[in-house]
Amino acid sequence: MPILTPNSYWLIDVAACVVLQEQIEYVFLVIFTLESIIKIIAYGFVLHPYAYLRSGWNLLDFTIVVVGSVTARGDMQRAFSAS
């Protein structure tokens, strides 16, 4: 059994926080993705005057979803290639 020093105790907490942060990131990615899909279905994507991508806030949300999806896909590919 390893001896826990005060410094190693903090390292265990940091590792647990990183795992929790990654899990929360995926939850928010799913929520933002579902929101984007629902709004795209409701408003249309680009062509309508009130379309989804014609609003600056929706464009920001869509950018966050795309970047988050690319990042998550890269994380998954690295996880599967490492094992």
C-alpha positions, 0 to 999 in steps of 0.5 A, spaced: 500 500 500 502 506 498 504 511 503 499 517 502 503 524 503 499 531 503 502 532 496 499 525 493 492 527 497 492 533 492 494 529 486 488 524 487 483 530 488 486 533 482 485 527 478 478 526 480 476 533 478 479 532 471 475 526 470 469 530 473 470 536 468 471 531 462 464 528 464 461 535 465 464 537 458 460 531 454 454 533 458 454 540 456 456 538 449 450 533 448 445 539 451 448 544 446 447 539 440 440 537 442 438 545 442 442 546 436 438 540 432 431 543 435 433 550 433 435 548 426 429 544 425 424 550 427 428 555 424 431 552 418 439 552 417 441 558 413 436 560 407 430 563 411 430 570 413 430 568 421 434 562 420 438 559 425 445 561 422 443 568 421 443 570 429 449 571 432 448 568 438 446 561 434 452 562 430 456 562 436 452 556 439 453 552 433 461 554 433 461 551 440 458 545 438 462 544 432 469 545 436 466 541 441 464 535 437 471 535 433 475 535 440 470 530 443 471 525 437 479 526 437 479 525 444 475 518 443 480 516 437 486 517 442 482 513 447 481 507 442 488 507 439 491 507 446 488 501 448 
